[in-house]
């Protein structure tokens, strides 16, 4: 019971240390983001769909709120590899050496996929969403007065989910590399995965067929790409398992030989003592 409690305490202490590292990097990233936030805010205001609309501040605190949101947004993107590495470092003691080396190589790709998801959402999806909303306002004879705080909040609500969704290939590759999933299982649950992605697209996009398909099709393609990539990870997992079983078998044989040698030596020593 004491040993079990000690193990739990050690795990909690390990989590605390990992969180402290993340907090330190986050504070440093926030400090650096102060210099990047203003140019990014100006870019988002003067380019893309925001260029065609007037953004208003309805509250005295709106400018500082926007500034803080953008700073935190930048900081989270910058330290995302650190977060992934700390997560990997926490679970890596339970992995074999080959699994640790293989899964560690996935961490840089999580950053690029996260940025890729954000870019897809901003440059491809956002214009269609805003165009639909503007056309709907015109049809309903509604004069839209858009607040800058509301616009940036909506922007982040659209960008961040796609940054997370684009992690799907790495997540499935990671799980297949550990043998938790296999490509055949992913193929079997394809229709259920499609349904989930279909529902996610319905929540993210406006209620028109074209915009919905415009998001759903890339998500389906992302899942198929994930299945394709997972096949390579699963083959490496099977190869690593065979190698591990072979090493365990050789180690067991060596242990048995050592026991035989030790028994023979014991018998020789016993005979020599009897002769004396």
SVG drawing of the C-alpha trace seen along z (x, -y; Angstrom):
<svg xmlns="http://www.w3.org/2000/svg" viewBox="-35 -53 77 91">
<polyline fill="none" stroke="black" stroke-width="0.4" points="0.0,0.0 2.9,-2.4 4.7,-1.5 1.5,-2.2 1.0,-5.6 4.7,-6.5 4.2,-5.7 1.2,-8.0 3.1,-10.8 6.0,-10.3 3.7,-10.6 2.1,-13.8 5.5,-15.3 6.5,-14.4 3.4,-16.1 4.2,-19.2 7.7,-19.4 6.5,-19.1 3.9,-21.8 6.5,-24.1 8.7,-23.7 5.7,-24.6 4.8,-27.6 8.4,-28.9 8.5,-28.6 5.0,-30.1 6.1,-33.2 9.2,-33.6 7.0,-33.2 4.5,-35.8 7.3,-38.3 8.6,-37.7 5.0,-37.9 4.7,-41.5 6.9,-42.5 5.1,-40.4 1.5,-41.0 1.1,-44.6 2.3,-43.8 0.1,-40.6 -3.0,-42.6 -2.4,-45.2 -2.0,-42.4 -5.2,-40.7 -7.0,-44.0 -5.8,-45.2 -5.7,-41.9 -8.1,-39.3 -11.8,-39.6 -11.1,-42.1 -9.9,-44.6 -13.5,-44.9 -15.1,-45.6 -14.9,-48.2 -14.0,-46.9 -15.2,-48.9 -14.3,-49.0 -17.5,-48.9 -15.6,-48.9 -12.7,-51.0 -10.9,-47.7 -11.3,-46.1 -7.9,-47.2 -6.0,-45.7 -8.2,-42.6 -7.3,-42.0 -3.7,-42.6 -3.7,-40.0 -5.6,-37.5 -3.1,-37.7 -0.2,-37.5 -1.5,-34.4 -2.4,-32.9 1.2,-33.5 2.7,-32.1 0.7,-28.9 1.7,-28.3 5.4,-29.0 5.5,-26.6 3.3,-23.9 6.5,-21.7 7.5,-22.2 4.0,-21.0 4.2,-18.0 7.7,-17.1 6.7,-17.3 3.8,-15.1 6.1,-12.6 8.6,-12.8 5.9,-12.0 4.8,-8.8 8.1,-7.8 9.3,-5.7 6.5,-3.3 7.8,-2.8 10.5,-0.7 13.7,-2.3 12.8,-2.0 9.3,-3.4 10.8,-6.4 13.1,-7.2 10.4,-6.8 7.7,-8.8 10.2,-11.6 10.7,-12.3 6.9,-13.1 7.0,-16.2 8.3,-18.7 5.6,-17.6 2.9,-18.5 4.0,-22.1 3.8,-22.2 0.5,-20.5 -0.9,-22.9 0.3,-25.9 -1.1,-24.2 -4.5,-23.8 -4.5,-27.4 -3.4,-28.6 -6.1,-26.5 -8.8,-27.9 -7.6,-31.5 -6.9,-31.6 -9.5,-29.1 -12.4,-28.7 -12.7,-32.2 -13.4,-34.0 -16.3,-31.7 -17.7,-32.0 -17.5,-35.8 -19.0,-36.0 -21.9,-33.8 -22.6,-35.9 -22.4,-39.2 -24.7,-37.9 -27.2,-36.7 -27.1,-40.1 -27.9,-41.8 -30.7,-39.4 -32.2,-40.0 -31.7,-43.8 -29.4,-43.8 -26.7,-46.4 -23.8,-44.7 -21.6,-46.7 -18.8,-44.3 -16.8,-44.8 -13.1,-44.1 -13.1,-42.0 -16.0,-39.9 -14.2,-39.5 -11.0,-38.3 -12.8,-36.0 -14.7,-34.5 -11.4,-34.3 -9.7,-32.3 -12.7,-30.0 -12.3,-29.1 -8.5,-28.9 -7.7,-26.9 -10.1,-23.9 -8.6,-23.4 -5.1,-23.5 -6.1,-20.7 -7.9,-18.7 -4.9,-18.8 -3.0,-16.8 -5.1,-13.7 -2.4,-12.1 0.3,-12.4 -2.1,-11.1 -3.1,-8.0 0.5,-7.4 1.5,-7.6 -1.2,-5.2 -0.4,-2.7 3.3,-3.0 2.6,-1.9 0.3,0.9 -2.8,-0.6 -4.5,-0.9 -3.9,0.7 -4.8,-0.3 -7.4,2.4 -9.3,1.0 -9.1,-2.5 -10.6,-1.2 -13.4,0.6 -14.4,-2.5 -14.1,-4.7 -17.9,-5.4 -18.1,-6.3 -15.1,-8.6 -16.6,-10.2 -19.8,-10.8 -17.9,-12.5 -16.0,-14.7 -19.2,-15.5 -20.7,-16.7 -17.6,-18.7 -17.8,-20.4 -21.4,-21.2 -20.7,-23.0 -17.8,-25.0 -19.2,-26.0 -22.3,-28.1 -25.4,-26.1 -25.0,-26.0 -24.1,-22.9 -21.1,-24.3 -19.3,-25.6 -20.0,-22.4 -18.6,-20.3 -15.7,-22.7 -14.7,-21.7 -15.9,-18.1 -14.0,-16.9 -10.6,-18.0 -11.4,-16.4 -12.2,-13.2 -9.0,-13.4 -7.1,-14.1 -8.5,-10.9 -7.5,-8.9 -4.1,-10.3 -3.9,-9.3 -4.8,-5.7 -2.1,-5.7 0.5,-7.1 -0.5,-4.7 0.4,-1.7 4.0,-2.7 3.9,-3.2 2.2,0.2 4.8,2.0 7.5,0.4 5.7,1.5 5.4,5.1 9.1,5.1 10.1,3.7 7.9,6.3 9.6,9.1 13.0,7.7 12.0,7.3 10.7,10.9 13.9,12.2 16.0,10.3 13.9,11.6 14.2,15.1 18.0,14.8 18.1,13.3 16.1,16.2 18.3,18.8 21.4,17.0 19.8,17.1 19.1,20.8 22.6,21.5 24.0,19.5 21.8,21.6 23.1,24.8 26.7,23.6 26.1,22.5 24.6,26.0 27.5,27.8 30.0,25.7 28.2,26.4 28.3,30.1 32.0,29.9 32.7,28.0 30.6,30.6 32.6,33.5 35.9,31.8 34.9,31.2 33.9,34.9 37.3,36.0 39.1,33.9"/>
</svg>
